[in-house]
Amino acid sequence: MRGLGRDRRSAAGLRRSEGLKQLAGYLSTVGVNAGWLLIFDQRPGGSWEERLTVEEVDTGGRRVRVRGM
């Protein structure tokens, strides 16, 4: 079970990085310098404290606010 949790976190990190890359490309295409990336944590179990996150990331010169929920 412990390895499965690690795999899920790795997969979530991969989705986050792919989402940031995709959003940065979109922001560039439409010519804006900031945007939001919402990540919905659909894993069973886990507390809201673990799921709810807020951070600000600079990606390719664009500011992205990342919300985990």
Backbone as XML, in Angstrom:
<?xml version="1.0"?>
<chain id="A" units="angstrom">
  <residue number="1" name="MET">
    <atom name="N" x="0.812" y="-1.188" z="0.000"/>
    <atom name="CA" x="0.000" y="0.000" z="0.000"/>
    <atom name="C" x="0.859" y="1.257" z="0.000"/>
  </residue>
  <residue number="2" name="ARG">
    <atom name="N" x="1.933" y="1.209" z="0.708"/>
    <atom name="CA" x="2.764" y="2.391" z="0.807"/>
    <atom name="C" x="3.330" y="2.794" z="-0.553"/>
  </residue>
  <residue number="3" name="GLY">
    <atom name="N" x="3.750" y="1.822" z="-1.350"/>
    <atom name="CA" x="4.261" y="2.103" z="-2.689"/>
    <atom name="C" x="3.200" y="2.703" z="-3.581"/>
  </residue>
  <residue number="4" name="LEU">
    <atom name="N" x="1.955" y="2.261" z="-3.425"/>
    <atom name="CA" x="0.855" y="2.782" z="-4.215"/>
    <atom name="C" x="0.663" y="4.269" z="-3.940"/>
  </residue>
  <residue number="5" name="GLY">
    <atom name="N" x="0.728" y="4.671" z="-2.676"/>
    <atom name="CA" x="0.604" y="6.085" z="-2.329"/>
    <atom name="C" x="1.710" y="6.911" z="-2.978"/>
  </residue>
  <residue number="6" name="ARG">
    <atom name="N" x="2.904" y="6.380" z="-2.990"/>
    <atom name="CA" x="4.032" y="7.070" z="-3.605"/>
    <atom name="C" x="3.792" y="7.227" z="-5.102"/>
  </residue>
  <residue number="7" name="ASP">
    <atom name="N" x="3.281" y="6.175" z="-5.742"/>
    <atom name="CA" x="2.974" y="6.242" z="-7.169"/>
    <atom name="C" x="1.930" y="7.301" z="-7.455"/>
  </residue>
  <residue number="8" name="ARG">
    <atom name="N" x="0.933" y="7.387" z="-6.612"/>
    <atom name="CA" x="-0.122" y="8.394" z="-6.793"/>
    <atom name="C" x="0.443" y="9.795" z="-6.677"/>
  </residue>
  <residue number="9" name="ARG">
    <atom name="N" x="1.314" y="10.013" z="-5.705"/>
    <atom name="CA" x="1.925" y="11.342" z="-5.554"/>
    <atom name="C" x="2.780" y="11.662" z="-6.768"/>
  </residue>
  <residue number="10" name="SER">
    <atom name="N" x="3.512" y="10.683" z="-7.273"/>
    <atom name="CA" x="4.329" y="10.890" z="-8.467"/>
    <atom name="C" x="3.452" y="11.225" z="-9.656"/>
  </residue>
  <residue number="11" name="ALA">
    <atom name="N" x="2.344" y="10.515" z="-9.798"/>
    <atom name="CA" x="1.413" y="10.777" z="-10.898"/>
    <atom name="C" x="0.815" y="12.166" z="-10.757"/>
  </residue>
  <residue number="12" name="ALA">
    <atom name="N" x="0.483" y="12.566" z="-9.535"/>
    <atom name="CA" x="-0.080" y="13.896" z="-9.319"/>
    <atom name="C" x="0.943" y="14.975" z="-9.676"/>
  </residue>
  <residue number="13" name="GLY">
    <atom name="N" x="2.198" y="14.755" z="-9.312"/>
    <atom name="CA" x="3.256" y="15.710" z="-9.661"/>
    <atom name="C" x="3.446" y="15.814" z="-11.161"/>
  </residue>
  <residue number="14" name="LEU">
    <atom name="N" x="3.339" y="14.678" z="-11.846"/>
    <atom name="CA" x="3.464" y="14.669" z="-13.302"/>
    <atom name="C" x="2.303" y="15.434" z="-13.928"/>
  </residue>
  <residue number="15" name="ARG">
    <atom name="N" x="1.088" y="15.196" z="-13.458"/>
    <atom name="CA" x="-0.076" y="15.926" z="-13.987"/>
    <atom name="C" x="0.068" y="17.418" z="-13.747"/>
  </residue>
  <residue number="16" name="ARG">
    <atom name="N" x="0.583" y="17.788" z="-12.567"/>
    <atom name="CA" x="0.780" y="19.203" z="-12.249"/>
    <atom name="C" x="1.773" y="19.834" z="-13.216"/>
  </residue>
  <residue number="17" name="SER">
    <atom name="N" x="2.898" y="19.172" z="-13.449"/>
    <atom name="CA" x="3.913" y="19.743" z="-14.341"/>
    <atom name="C" x="3.400" y="19.804" z="-15.779"/>
  </residue>
  <residue number="18" name="GLU">
    <atom name="N" x="2.646" y="18.784" z="-16.203"/>
    <atom name="CA" x="2.065" y="18.820" z="-17.550"/>
    <atom name="C" x="1.036" y="19.943" z="-17.664"/>
  </residue>
  <residue number="19" name="GLY">
    <atom name="N" x="0.241" y="20.124" z="-16.601"/>
    <atom name="CA" x="-0.756" y="21.194" z="-16.589"/>
    <atom name="C" x="-0.110" y="22.565" z="-16.648"/>
  </residue>
  <residue number="20" name="LEU">
    <atom name="N" x="0.980" y="22.755" z="-15.902"/>
    <atom name="CA" x="1.697" y="24.038" z="-15.935"/>
    <atom name="C" x="2.258" y="24.314" z="-17.332"/>
  </residue>
  <residue number="21" name="LYS">
    <atom name="N" x="2.825" y="23.293" z="-17.952"/>
    <atom name="CA" x="3.387" y="23.453" z="-19.296"/>
    <atom name="C" x="2.286" y="23.819" z="-20.295"/>
  </residue>
  <residue number="22" name="GLN">
    <atom name="N" x="1.168" y="23.101" z="-20.234"/>
    <atom name="CA" x="0.058" y="23.363" z="-21.150"/>
    <atom name="C" x="-0.510" y="24.760" z="-20.922"/>
  </residue>
  <residue number="23" name="LEU">
    <atom name="N" x="-0.692" y="25.144" z="-19.665"/>
    <atom name="CA" x="-1.242" y="26.458" z="-19.362"/>
    <atom name="C" x="-0.293" y="27.571" z="-19.808"/>
  </residue>
  <residue number="24" name="ALA">
    <atom name="N" x="1.007" y="27.398" z="-19.608"/>
    <atom name="CA" x="1.979" y="28.407" z="-20.047"/>
    <atom name="C" x="1.895" y="28.608" z="-21.555"/>
  </residue>
  <residue number="25" name="GLY">
    <atom name="N" x="1.750" y="27.527" z="-22.315"/>
    <atom name="CA" x="1.593" y="27.632" z="-23.763"/>
    <atom name="C" x="0.328" y="28.381" z="-24.139"/>
  </residue>
  <residue number="26" name="TYR">
    <atom name="N" x="-0.766" y="28.076" z="-23.446"/>
    <atom name="CA" x="-2.038" y="28.753" z="-23.710"/>
    <atom name="C" x="-1.934" y="30.238" z="-23.379"/>
  </residue>
  <residue number="27" name="LEU">
    <atom name="N" x="-1.361" y="30.578" z="-22.220"/>
    <atom name="CA" x="-1.209" y="31.979" z="-21.840"/>
    <atom name="C" x="-0.383" y="32.738" z="-22.865"/>
  </residue>
  <residue number="28" name="SER">
    <atom name="N" x="0.656" y="32.097" z="-23.365"/>
    <atom name="CA" x="1.487" y="32.696" z="-24.398"/>
    <atom name="C" x="0.679" y="32.937" z="-25.674"/>
  </residue>
  <residue number="29" name="THR">
    <atom name="N" x="-0.129" y="31.948" z="-26.057"/>
    <atom name="CA" x="-0.936" y="32.062" z="-27.269"/>
    <atom name="C" x="-1.914" y="33.219" z="-27.194"/>
  </residue>
  <residue number="30" name="VAL">
    <atom name="N" x="-2.555" y="33.389" z="-26.042"/>
    <atom name="CA" x="-3.552" y="34.459" z="-25.915"/>
    <atom name="C" x="-2.938" y="35.780" z="-25.464"/>
  </residue>
  <residue number="31" name="GLY">
    <atom name="N" x="-1.644" y="35.774" z="-25.155"/>
    <atom name="CA" x="-0.926" y="37.007" z="-24.854"/>
    <atom name="C" x="-1.174" y="37.589" z="-23.471"/>
  </residue>
  <residue number="32" name="VAL">
    <atom name="N" x="-1.381" y="36.727" z="-22.473"/>
    <atom name="CA" x="-1.524" y="37.211" z="-21.101"/>
    <atom name="C" x="-0.397" y="36.665" z="-20.237"/>
  </residue>
  <residue number="33" name="ASN">
    <atom name="N" x="-0.150" y="37.331" z="-19.110"/>
    <atom name="CA" x="1.003" y="36.980" z="-18.284"/>
    <atom name="C" x="0.660" y="36.243" z="-16.998"/>
  </residue>
  <residue number="34" name="ALA">
    <atom name="N" x="-0.623" y="35.947" z="-16.775"/>
    <atom name="CA" x="-1.003" y="35.276" z="-15.536"/>
    <atom name="C" x="-2.225" y="34.399" z="-15.777"/>
  </residue>
  <residue number="35" name="GLY">
    <atom name="N" x="-2.350" y="33.337" z="-14.957"/>
    <atom name="CA" x="-3.497" y="32.450" z="-15.064"/>
    <atom name="C" x="-3.614" y="31.566" z="-13.844"/>
  </residue>
  <residue number="36" name="TRP">
    <atom name="N" x="-4.638" y="30.726" z="-13.852"/>
    <atom name="CA" x="-4.933" y="29.799" z="-12.761"/>
    <atom name="C" x="-4.870" y="28.369" z="-13.258"/>
  </residue>
  <residue number="37" name="LEU">
    <atom name="N" x="-4.346" y="27.475" z="-12.422"/>
    <atom name="CA" x="-4.381" y="26.043" z="-12.681"/>
    <atom name="C" x="-5.078" y="25.398" z="-11.486"/>
  </residue>
  <residue number="38" name="LEU">
    <atom name="N" x="-6.227" y="24.756" z="-11.740"/>
    <atom name="CA" x="-6.969" y="24.074" z="-10.682"/>
    <atom name="C" x="-6.724" y="22.578" z="-10.797"/>
  </residue>
  <residue number="39" name="ILE">
    <atom name="N" x="-6.358" y="21.970" z="-9.682"/>
    <atom name="CA" x="-6.087" y="20.535" z="-9.655"/>
    <atom name="C" x="-7.054" y="19.895" z="-8.668"/>
  </residue>
  <residue number="40" name="PHE">
    <atom name="N" x="-7.889" y="18.990" z="-9.160"/>
    <atom name="CA" x="-8.873" y="18.317" z="-8.327"/>
    <atom name="C" x="-8.322" y="16.968" z="-7.878"/>
  </residue>
  <residue number="41" name="ASP">
    <atom name="N" x="-8.156" y="16.811" z="-6.581"/>
    <atom name="CA" x="-7.634" y="15.581" z="-5.991"/>
    <atom name="C" x="-8.804" y="14.628" z="-5.765"/>
  </residue>
  <residue number="42" name="GLN">
    <atom name="N" x="-8.906" y="13.597" z="-6.586"/>
    <atom name="CA" x="-10.021" y="12.661" z="-6.497"/>
    <atom name="C" x="-9.633" y="11.344" z="-5.829"/>
  </residue>
  <residue number="43" name="ARG">
    <atom name="N" x="-8.489" y="11.324" z="-5.180"/>
    <atom name="CA" x="-8.077" y="10.121" z="-4.473"/>
    <atom name="C" x="-9.033" y="9.849" z="-3.323"/>
  </residue>
  <residue number="44" name="PRO">
    <atom name="N" x="-9.350" y="8.574" z="-3.080"/>
    <atom name="CA" x="-10.198" y="8.261" z="-1.928"/>
    <atom name="C" x="-9.428" y="8.509" z="-0.635"/>
  </residue>
  <residue number="45" name="GLY">
    <atom name="N" x="-10.125" y="8.934" z="0.371"/>
    <atom name="CA" x="-9.492" y="9.173" z="1.663"/>
    <atom name="C" x="-8.713" y="10.477" z="1.650"/>
  </residue>
  <residue number="46" name="GLY">
    <atom name="N" x="-7.961" y="10.697" z="2.675"/>
    <atom name="CA" x="-7.176" y="11.924" z="2.781"/>
    <atom name="C" x="-8.015" y="13.055" z="3.341"/>
  </residue>
  <residue number="47" name="SER">
    <atom name="N" x="-7.384" y="13.909" z="4.077"/>
    <atom name="CA" x="-8.091" y="15.021" z="4.705"/>
    <atom name="C" x="-8.111" y="16.232" z="3.781"/>
  </residue>
  <residue number="48" name="TRP">
    <atom name="N" x="-8.994" y="17.167" z="4.087"/>
    <atom name="CA" x="-9.038" y="18.411" z="3.316"/>
    <atom name="C" x="-7.740" y="19.185" z="3.488"/>
  </residue>
  <residue number="49" name="GLU">
    <atom name="N" x="-7.121" y="19.077" z="4.648"/>
    <atom name="CA" x="-5.855" y="19.771" z="4.891"/>
    <atom name="C" x="-4.782" y="19.308" z="3.914"/>
  </residue>
  <residue number="50" name="GLU">
    <atom name="N" x="-4.817" y="18.013" z="3.549"/>
    <atom name="CA" x="-3.848" y="17.481" z="2.581"/>
    <atom name="C" x="-4.203" y="17.912" z="1.153"/>
  </residue>
  <residue number="51" name="ARG">
    <atom name="N" x="-5.482" y="18.032" z="0.888"/>
    <atom name="CA" x="-5.937" y="18.294" z="-0.483"/>
    <atom name="C" x="-5.897" y="19.771" z="-0.867"/>
  </residue>
  <residue number="52" name="LEU">
    <atom name="N" x="-6.217" y="20.652" z="0.084"/>
    <atom name="CA" x="-6.308" y="22.075" z="-0.233"/>
    <atom name="C" x="-4.927" y="22.716" z="-0.199"/>
  </residue>
  <residue number="53" name="THR">
    <atom name="N" x="-4.495" y="23.174" z="-1.351"/>
    <atom name="CA" x="-3.190" y="23.832" z="-1.451"/>
    <atom name="C" x="-3.333" y="25.086" z="-2.301"/>
  </residue>
  <residue number="54" name="VAL">
    <atom name="N" x="-2.461" y="26.036" z="-2.048"/>
    <atom name="CA" x="-2.403" y="27.265" z="-2.834"/>
    <atom name="C" x="-0.928" y="27.602" z="-3.005"/>
  </residue>
  <residue number="55" name="GLU">
    <atom name="N" x="-0.542" y="27.871" z="-4.217"/>
    <atom name="CA" x="0.841" y="28.326" z="-4.453"/>
    <atom name="C" x="0.893" y="29.177" z="-5.709"/>
  </residue>
  <residue number="56" name="GLU">
    <atom name="N" x="1.918" y="29.959" z="-5.807"/>
    <atom name="CA" x="2.133" y="30.786" z="-6.984"/>
    <atom name="C" x="3.447" y="30.362" z="-7.622"/>
  </residue>
  <residue number="57" name="VAL">
    <atom name="N" x="3.403" y="30.119" z="-8.936"/>
    <atom name="CA" x="4.550" y="29.591" z="-9.657"/>
    <atom name="C" x="4.857" y="30.502" z="-10.837"/>
  </residue>
  <residue number="58" name="ASP">
    <atom name="N" x="6.138" y="30.716" z="-11.109"/>
    <atom name="CA" x="6.536" y="31.421" z="-12.314"/>
    <atom name="C" x="6.941" y="30.367" z="-13.335"/>
  </residue>
  <residue number="59" name="THR">
    <atom name="N" x="6.288" y="30.372" z="-14.476"/>
    <atom name="CA" x="6.600" y="29.405" z="-15.519"/>
    <atom name="C" x="6.716" y="30.128" z="-16.845"/>
  </residue>
  <residue number="60" name="GLY">
    <atom name="N" x="7.905" y="30.141" z="-17.394"/>
    <atom name="CA" x="8.125" y="30.803" z="-18.673"/>
    <atom name="C" x="7.828" y="32.289" z="-18.629"/>
  </residue>
  <residue number="61" name="GLY">
    <atom name="N" x="8.106" y="32.934" z="-17.487"/>
    <atom name="CA" x="7.848" y="34.366" z="-17.367"/>
    <atom name="C" x="6.388" y="34.702" z="-17.113"/>
  </residue>
  <residue number="62" name="ARG">
    <atom name="N" x="5.577" y="33.704" z="-16.839"/>
    <atom name="CA" x="4.165" y="33.914" z="-16.566"/>
    <atom name="C" x="3.847" y="33.433" z="-15.150"/>
  </residue>
  <residue number="63" name="ARG">
    <atom name="N" x="2.999" y="34.207" z="-14.483"/>
    <atom name="CA" x="2.626" y="33.873" z="-13.114"/>
    <atom name="C" x="1.383" y="32.977" z="-13.142"/>
  </residue>
  <residue number="64" name="VAL">
    <atom name="N" x="1.487" y="31.823" z="-12.477"/>
    <atom name="CA" x="0.377" y="30.884" z="-12.416"/>
    <atom name="C" x="0.044" y="30.616" z="-10.950"/>
  </residue>
  <residue number="65" name="ARG">
    <atom name="N" x="-1.201" y="30.813" z="-10.613"/>
    <atom name="CA" x="-1.687" y="30.456" z="-9.273"/>
    <atom name="C" x="-2.236" y="29.037" z="-9.365"/>
  </residue>
  <residue number="66" name="VAL">
    <atom name="N" x="-1.683" y="28.153" z="-8.537"/>
    <atom name="CA" x="-2.078" y="26.743" z="-8.540"/>
    <atom name="C" x="-2.907" y="26.475" z="-7.292"/>
  </residue>
  <residue number="67" name="ARG">
    <atom name="N" x="-4.126" y="25.975" z="-7.515"/>
    <atom name="CA" x="-5.019" y="25.605" z="-6.416"/>
    <atom name="C" x="-5.245" y="24.117" z="-6.451"/>
  </residue>
  <residue number="68" name="GLY">
    <atom name="N" x="-4.946" y="23.445" z="-5.368"/>
    <atom name="CA" x="-5.282" y="22.031" z="-5.233"/>
    <atom name="C" x="-6.522" y="21.917" z="-4.376"/>
  </residue>
  <residue number="69" name="MET">
    <atom name="N" x="-7.419" y="21.054" z="-4.784"/>
    <atom name="CA" x="-8.648" y="20.866" z="-4.003"/>
    <atom name="C" x="-9.113" y="19.442" z="-4.056"/>
  </residue>
</chain>
